[in-house]
């Protein structure tokens, strides 16, 4: 894996590295670079006045230029100077992985770029959105701190099975829409499947609520006052259409508070309202208040119930610090006096798996009491070795532990796991565990060794395993996205685009422009972007006024004949007289 000489990427855990793919810069076509250039020129024309940060300096700070798609090495050379990094992934990755990359101060950049047919906006992540939208503002320290904090919260927020289904449906639709040659029927089927899931999501999970805050800030945020504001959200900064329309009075502006969590969003449509924060510190304060409502900060029975409901791997943290990672199950006990997992379960402390307690050891699940011992004021996790002996807990001796809840553990102590001179796990053989109130047996001697977690309370519950690398939560994400297959005619068009670029950059004589224009007219009359780039050169160098008129006439006719191209062409023509040919050079 390429680490781009950036230590932040080297330090990423293995479960995140599985998503990283090579950028394969050589796969970008000359049309791809032209799409990047068109979008960036349009953004520069407009965003230099409405973006929160100076646009060209912001791009340079992140290792970006208007002229061509960025390469990840250059981006990392610049970003590591401000304590960040960047890696490429294949489109959508699971939301928690996305957030965790941010927590490690690494931006994920989709390796693909939108097709020219979706040049204004694409719901799929692409390199324009991720790099041109997110990267330039990372140089703002307060914003960078907020982005990292969002990642830290997102790493812990609870998911639901519906979230997983929604992710897969969105990813499938986005891939289909960007893959050349996809049938309308296939897209419609995927859209209907997505709509069905969206309409049957049930109550939003913690991650779904966090995603709303992320959307209204990181993606679609405005900063300033309700009357006078600038754009900082990456979704707006990378969308030609919405960066303009969002500033219109028809789009309602609302002061950003924690109430934004009550506003769902639709990634396929322009947003009916946007939120304005007075400063980036306000984002941190709102996120902190939201984080206080989440299971990883609250713990308790409500949080365990969320883990049970989600049916995915979660971690419960005892007040002793012991972490139990697995799929949690109901116990038929009303109060939080006993927790139970089903299937592979691992134990950890301080996010590191405890030796001898991997999911291979606890293949069929794990169960343990929660609470204080009967007749003792202090929690068991505060007992010293001497206090344990006095209570009858000593290696190679029989012990009976009676909990205030009515749970009783009886067996021969064979091991004590001690951290910081305090017990976190007591292991028994010939053990029975009984709920004395109901008479129900929770563990039988013939089941083998019984490992009892120590802790008065469950102080935190979060999504995923505590030691993700050891737990090996491998997500199957294709390492290679489907690549478009180009016809001979399309490859020739790519060659013409490349020739125009070479002329613009002074690497080829401008005398070839006439032949290029003639071939475009004869074979590629539906292409509008290459003629526009030709016209840019002619006007910039004040040459061949006759050809200028021909191209302008051709583009005006395309505007009239193709409504969907009208604004794109008009914006491109408008840019000719307002931005130099190679801005920022």
N, C-alpha and C positions, 0 to 999 in steps of 0.2 A: 504494500500500500504506500502511495506517495504521501509523505508528510509535509512536503513543500518547505522543508527546513524550518518548520514552526513547532516549537515544543508543545504548544497547546494541543495540537493534533496528535502528537506522540503520546500525550497523557490521556487521551480519550480511552474509556473502558472498552473492552472487546465487544460488548453487546451493542455499542453504538457504531463501532468500526464496521460491523456487518452491513451497514446501510451505504457505506461510502463506495463510490464507483469512480473509475478513471474519467476524466473529462473528455478525452479523445477530441482534442481541439481540431484535429484534421477532419473530423466528420462534419463540421459546420461548412455549409455551402456558401458560395458568394451571395446567393439570395438571402441566406440567414444573416450574413453580415449587413446586407442592405436593409433588412427588416430592423435589425438592431439600430443601425444608423438613422433610419427614418424616425423611429420612435424616440430616440434620444435627441434628435434635432427638434422634434416637436415639443418634447418635454423641456428642452433648454429654452426654446422660444417663450414658452408660457411659464414654466416653473421658476425661471430666474427672477420672476416678480412675485410669485405666490408661495414658493417653498420656504420653509423655516430657515434653512441654511443656505449660504452662497452655493449655487449649484455646481459650477465648474470646480471651485476649490474642494467641495465635498466629494466630487467624483475622483479628483486627483488623490485625495487623502486615502481613498479606498482602492487606488490602483486601477481606476476605470477611465475610459475615454469615450467620446461620442462616436468616434470613427469605426471601431470594430468591437466585436464580442470580447470580453475580458478573458484572459487565461488565469487559472487559479494560482499559478506561481507568482505572477505579478501582484495579484490581489493579496496573497499572503505576505509578500515582501513588504507591502504597505500596512496591512492590518495589524501585523505583529508589532509594529511600532507603537500602536495604541492599545496593545494588550488583547487583541482578538485574532481569530483565524477564520478560514473558510474551507469547506469541502463540497464536492459535488455528490448529489444523490439522484436517483431516478424518480422524479416527480414527487407524488405524495408519499410520505412515510407516516407511520403511526404518530398521533398527536403527542404522546408522552415522549417518544424518541425525539421529535422535533423540539419539544420544550427542553429536554435534557441537554441537547447540543447547546442551546442558549445558556443553560446554567454553567456549562464549561467554557463559555465565551467563544463558541465556534458557530459561525453562520453556515447554514446549509443552503446550497445553491443548486437549483434544479439544472441538470446538465443540458436539457433540451431547450429549444427556443420555439416560440409560437410560429405557426405557419403564416404566410402572408395573408391568407384568407381571414385570419383572426388577429390582424395586426393591431387593432384598437384595444382589444381585451381578450384574455383567455382565462377561464376558470381554473385551468391547470397551472400548477407552479411552473414557471419557466425562468430562464436565466435573466431575462429583462426584469421581471418582478423581484426576484430574490437579490440580484446584485445591484441593479440600478435603483431599486426601491429601498432596500434595507441598509446596504453597506455605506452609502454616503453620510448617513446621519449617525453612524456609530462613533464618529469623532466627537460627538457631544457627550461629555462624561456623565451628566445626569440621566440622559436617555439611555446610554449604554448600561448604567447601573439598573435602570428599570427593566431593560430587556433581560438582563441576567437574573434579576429577582423573579420575573415572570417565568423564566425557565426553571428556577428552583421550586416555585410553587407548583408548576405544571408537572414536575417530576413526581410529586406526591399526590396530586389530586386523583380522586377515585373515578374510575371509568365504569361504564356499564356494557353489557353485551350488545346493546343497541348501538352504542358508540362505535363498536368494532364493525358492526354490519354497515353502518352509515359510512364509515371510512372506506370500506371495500367498494361500496356502491359508487361513491364520489370518485374514487381512484379509477374505477373501471370506465366510468363515463368520460372522465377527463382524457384518459388514454385514447379512447375511441374517437373523440372529437379532434384530437391533434394528429391522429394517424391518417396519412393520406390514403384515400380510396375506401374509407369506411362507408358502408351503406347507410342510408337514412333510416332504414328499418332497424339496423343494429343500434343506432343512436337512440331511436325512439323507444326501443325495448329497454335500454339501459336507463333512460330518463324515467320511464314508468316504474321501473324497479326502485329507483332512488326516491321518487315521489311517494311510493307506498311506504318505504321505511321512514321517511320524514314525517308522514302523517300518523305514524304509529310508534313514536319514540317514547311516549310516556313522560313521566317527570324527568327534567334534565338532570344529568349527573353533575358531580362537582367539576369534572373536566369540561363538560358542555357549557357550564356557566362561566368557567374561566376562559373558554374559547370566545365567549361573547365579549368579555372585557378586552381580550387580546385583539379581537376584530375591531372594536371601536377605538382602539388606541394604536397599536403597532401597525395595523393594516389601514385603518380609515380615520385616523386621528387628526384633529385640528388643534392648533395652539394659539392662544391670545385671548380676545374677548369675543362675546357673541356678535359684536358689530365689526370687529377688526381682527382677523385671524389669518394664520398661515397654515400650509399643509406640512405635516410630518409623517403621516401614515404611508407605508410602502405601497399599499394597494392603490392609493390615489396617485402617488408619485410615479408609478409605472403604468398607469392607464391614461392614454391620450384623451379618451372621451370623458371619463369621470373627473380627471383633474380640472377640467374646465367646468363641467356641469355642476360639480359639487359646490362651487362657490356661488351659484345662483340662489336667489331668495326662495325659490320653490323648494329647495332642500332645507328642511327645518334644522336649525342649530340649537343644541341643548348643552347646558353646562355639564361637564363630566363629573359625575358622582358615582357612588356604588349602585345607584339606581339603574345604571347602564346594563347591569346584569339581567334586568328584566326585558331587555330588547333583543329578541332573536334576529338573525340575519339570513339572507339568501345570497349565496355566492354567485348565483347566475344572473342577478338583476342589479341595476343601480340602487343605491341605498336611499330610502325616503327621508332619513334623518342622519345627522352626524353629531358627534360630541366634541365640545371645545374644552380643553384644559387650560387653566391660566399659566401653568408651568409644568415641568416634568416632575417636580417634587410632589405635586398633587397626584400624579399617577401612582407613585410609590405609596403614598398614604392610603389611597383607595384600595390598592392591591393588598396592603397590609391588613386593612379592615376586613376585606373579603377572606384573606387567608385564615383569619381568626375563626371563621365559621366552618372551616374544613376539618375533616376527620383527622388529618395528621397533626393538627394542633389541639383538637378536642378530646380524642379518644372516647372511652366509655361504650356503653351498650348500643347507642345509636350508631356509632361508627362501625362497630362489629356487625350490626345488622346490614349496613351498606355493603360491607365486604361479602356477607352471605348472599345478599340480593344480586350482586354483580356477577357472581359465578366465575370470576377470573382470579388469577393469582394475586393475593394481597399480603400485606405484612401487618401483624399486630405486635405492638411493643409493650412489654410488661414494664412496670415501674422499676424493676431491677435492671432494666436495660436489655434483657433478652428479647430477641426478635424472632417471631414465628412466621415463616413465609409458606403459603400454600393456598388452596381453594377452601374457603371456610364454609361450614355447614351448620344448620340449626341443631340445637342440642336437646330440645324439648324441656329446657329449664328456663323459666321466665326471666329471672334476673341474670346479670352477667357474673355468674359464679363458676362457669366452666366454658372453655372454648374448644372447638373441634374442627379439624380439617379433614378433607378426604383426598386420597391420592398423594403423590410425592410432596413432601414437606421438608424444609430445611430450617435449621436454627442458626442464628447469627448474633453477634454482639458488635456494636459500633460498625454495622454494615459489612462485617467480615464473617464469613461462615465459620461456625464452631467446628473444630476438628472432630470427626466421628459422628457428625450430625447433619450429613448431607441428605439430599432427597433420595439417594439410593438406600440410605439407612432407614429413613422414615417413608418407605414407599407407599404404605397403605394409609397414611394419615398420622395425625398427632392430636392428642387431647390432654388438657391440663386444667387444674383449678385456678381460679382467680379470687384473691381475697386474703383476709387475715386468719390466723389460727385462733381457735377457740381458747379463751382464758389468757390471751396475750394482747397487751395494748399495742406493742410495736409490731410493724410488719415484718414478715419473715426475712425479707431482703436486707433488713438492717442488722440481722443477727451476726455476731462474730462467730468464729470457729468454736470458742468456748461456750457461747450462748446456744449454739446448735447442739453441742454435746449435752448441755443441761436440759435441753428440750427432748433429748432422746435420739437426736439425729447424729449418727456416727458410722463411719464406714465399717462394713462387715458385721453390723448389728441390726437387729430388727427394730423397726420404728413404726409408730402409728401417729399420723398427722390428722387432727380433726379441725376442720375449718368452720368458721362461724356460719357459713352457708349451709352446713349439713353434709358437705362432701367429706369423705373419709378415705385416706390413703394408708394402706397397711402393707408392709413388705420389708425385705432385707435391703439395707442401703449398700450399694456397691460402688457408687462414685458420687463425688461432689464437685461441681464446677464453680470455681471461685474467681471472681473478677474484683480487683480493688479490695481484696480481703472480705468480700461479701458474697453470699451464695446467689447464683442465678439459675442453677439447675441441679436437681437431686435425682439420682438414678436408683431404681429398685429392681430386684428380682423377686419371684414368688409373691407378686403384688396383686392386690385387689383394690379397686377404686369404686366406691359406692356412694350414691346419693341417698343418704339415710332417711331423707324426708319422703322420697317416693319409693325407696327400696330398689331402685334401678341400679344394675351393675354397669359401670362405665369402662372397667378394665378387668380382665381375668388373668390369673397366673399363667395359664398355658399360652397366652399371647406373646410371652417373652419379656424382655426388659421394658420397664416403664420409666420414661423420662418425664419428670415433673418440673415444669417451669415454676420459677419463684417470682411472686409479685402480687402486691395488694390490689393493683389497678392495671387496666389497659390504658396507657397514657397517649397512645398514638396508633392510628391505623392508616396505612397508605397503600396505594396501588403498586403492584409489582413486588418483586423479591427484594429483600434487604441487600443481599450480595448478588447482584444480577449476573455478574460474570460467572460465579460459581454455580448459580442456579441454571444457567444456560437457557435463558428464555430466547430462543432463536426464532426470529420472525422471517418467514420466507418472502423476500422481496426480490424480484427479478434483477439480476446484476446487469443485464442488458435490456434496454427498452426496445420494442419493435422498431426497426428502421425502415423508413420509406424506400421503396424501390423506384428508381427514376428511369424514365424512357430515354431513348437516344435524343429526342427533341428537347426534353427538359435539361439534359446534361449540356446540350449546346447553349441553351438559354443561360445556364449557370456560367458558361464560358464567356458569354457576352457581358454579364454583370461583372465578372472578374476583370475583363478588359477595360470596362468603364472605370473601375476602381484604380487600375494601374495608371490610366490617363490622368485621373484626378490627383493622384499622388506623385505625378511627374515621372513615372517609370516607363511610360509608353507615349509615343507621339500622338498629339491631338488630331493629326491628320486621319486617324482611323475612325473618328467619330461619325463621319458621313456613312461609311460602310456599315457600321453598327446600326445606325438609324434605319438604313435601307433594309437590313435583315430583320429588324424588329417589326417594321411595317409589313413585310412580306410573310413572315412566319409566326410572329408573336403579337398580333394586333390587340389581344386581350390583356397584355401586360402593361401596367401603368407606371410601375416604380422605376424600371430601367429608363424609359423615356424621361421621367422626371429627373433622374440623376444626370442624364445627358444634358438636359436643359440647364441644370445648375452650373455645369462646367462652361457651357456656351455663354451664359449670362455673366458668370464671374469673370471670364476672360474677354468679354465683349467681342466675340467672334461669330461669324456666320449668322447674320441676322435673319437670313432667309430660312435656314434650318430652325432657328428659334421659333419663327412664326409657324412653321409646319408642325413642330412638336406641340406648341401651345394650342394650335387648332385641334390636333389629335386628342389632347388631354381634355379640352373643353367638350369635344364630342363624346368622349367616354363618360364625362360627368353627366351629360344629358341622357345618355343611353343606359347608364348603370347607376341607379339611385344609391345603391350600397357603397359605391366608390366616390360619390360626389364630395362628401366632406373630406375624405382622405386626400383626394386630388387637390381640392381647394386649399386645404391646410398646407400641403406640400408646395403649391404655387406661392402661397403667402410667405412661406419661409424663405423663398429665394431672395427676396429683397431685404430681409431682416437679419439673416445670420450669415456670417462669412462661410466660405466653402469648407474650411477646416478649422472650426472654432476650437479654442483652447490649446492650439499647437504652439 
